[in-house]
Amino acid sequence: MEDFRFEQLDIWKDSIEVSDELFDYADEADKKKYFKFAEQLRSAGMSISNNIAEGSGSFSVKEFSSFLNIARRSLFECVNILYIFERRKIITSTGKNSMRVKLLLLSKKITAFRKSIQ
């Protein structure tokens, strides 16, 4: 079976892994009845992989690059939400810091990939 282009991209694979962990934190927010916070984290987390996938279907490098930029911005949104989650005691400082490191690494990978296709 033939793959879609994004299925071959390490940044997409990494974004799926990160999203899975973000969903776990969103589930914790749901338990504390922070439903809108949880949904916002799920949405931003999914936006990372969704934009990588959608952008990979572009016919132009410029358009793909724009989608990668959106994915990266969604990643930044996730980091911000995690800080709020920590302040609201939805997650621990250790949990936030662990995800922050993973998100920072993914951000760097997205940036490097974006530069490599231009």
C-alpha positions in Angstrom: 0.0 0.0 0.0 1.3 3.5 -0.9 1.9 6.0 1.9 0.7 9.5 2.0 3.7 11.9 2.0 3.1 13.0 5.6 3.2 9.4 6.8 6.9 9.3 5.9 7.8 12.5 7.8 9.5 12.2 11.2 8.0 15.5 12.3 4.5 14.1 11.7 5.3 10.9 13.6 6.7 12.9 16.5 3.7 15.2 16.5 1.3 12.2 16.8 3.3 11.0 19.8 3.2 14.4 21.4 -0.5 14.8 20.7 -1.2 11.5 22.4 0.5 12.7 25.6 -1.3 16.1 25.4 -4.6 14.2 25.2 -3.7 12.5 28.5 -3.2 15.9 30.1 -6.5 17.1 28.6 -8.1 14.1 30.2 -6.7 15.2 33.6 -8.3 18.7 33.0 -11.6 17.0 32.2 -11.4 15.2 35.6 -11.1 18.6 37.3 -14.0 20.0 35.2 -11.8 22.3 33.1 -13.6 21.1 30.0 -12.8 24.2 27.8 -9.1 24.1 28.8 -9.1 20.4 27.9 -10.7 21.0 24.6 -8.3 23.8 23.7 -5.3 21.6 24.4 -6.7 18.8 22.3 -7.5 21.2 19.5 -4.0 22.8 19.5 -2.3 19.4 19.9 -4.2 18.0 16.9 -3.5 21.1 14.9 0.2 20.3 14.9 -0.1 17.0 13.2 -3.1 18.1 11.1 -1.2 21.0 9.6 1.8 18.9 8.9 -0.4 16.4 7.1 -2.5 19.0 5.3 0.6 21.0 4.2 2.3 17.9 2.8 -0.5 17.7 0.3 0.4 21.1 -1.1 1.9 21.4 -4.6 4.1 24.4 -3.7 6.9 24.6 -1.1 5.6 28.1 -0.1 2.2 26.7 0.8 3.7 23.7 2.7 6.0 26.1 4.5 2.9 28.1 5.6 1.2 25.0 7.0 4.4 24.1 8.9 4.4 27.6 10.4 0.8 27.1 11.6 1.8 23.7 13.1 4.6 25.4 14.9 2.4 28.1 16.2 -0.1 25.5 17.5 2.8 23.9 19.3 3.6 27.2 21.0 -0.1 27.4 22.1 0.2 24.0 23.7 3.2 25.1 25.7 1.2 28.1 26.9 -1.7 26.0 27.9 0.6 23.6 29.9 1.8 26.6 31.9 -1.8 27.4 32.8 -2.5 23.7 33.6 0.4 23.8 36.0 -0.8 26.9 37.7 -4.3 25.4 38.0 -2.7 22.2 39.4 -4.0 20.1 36.5 -0.5 18.9 35.9 2.7 18.8 37.9 5.7 21.0 37.3 7.6 17.8 36.3 4.8 16.9 33.8 4.9 20.4 32.3 8.6 20.5 32.0 8.8 17.0 30.4 6.2 18.0 27.7 7.9 21.4 27.3 11.2 19.6 26.4 9.4 17.4 23.9 7.6 20.3 22.3 10.7 22.4 22.1 12.5 19.6 20.3 9.6 19.1 17.9 9.6 22.9 17.3 13.2 22.7 16.3 12.6 19.8 14.0 9.7 21.5 12.3 11.9 24.6 11.8 14.8 22.6 10.5 12.5 20.7 8.1 10.9 23.9 6.9 14.3 25.4 6.1 15.4 22.2 4.3 12.5 22.3 1.8 13.0 26.0 0.9 
